[in-house]
Amino acid sequence: MKPTGIITSAVLVGVASAALAHSGATGIVKERMDAMSAMGKAVKHGRPDDERRDGV
């Protein structure tokens, strides 16, 4: 197998395993993930639209 194929396979396996690990989170890890999502949404919606368009 070519080195490019090996690297591509390794990256795909890594991305897939990270996605699966986050989907099954429980307990404090799930609470932290939910809190981070809520903070991200609050930051996005915290500024008026005109400031977002101006890039400020």
Buried (B, 14 or more C-beta within 10 A) or exposed (E): EEEEEEEEEEEEEEEEEEEEEEEEEEEEEEEEEEEEEEEEEEEEEEEEEEEEEEEE
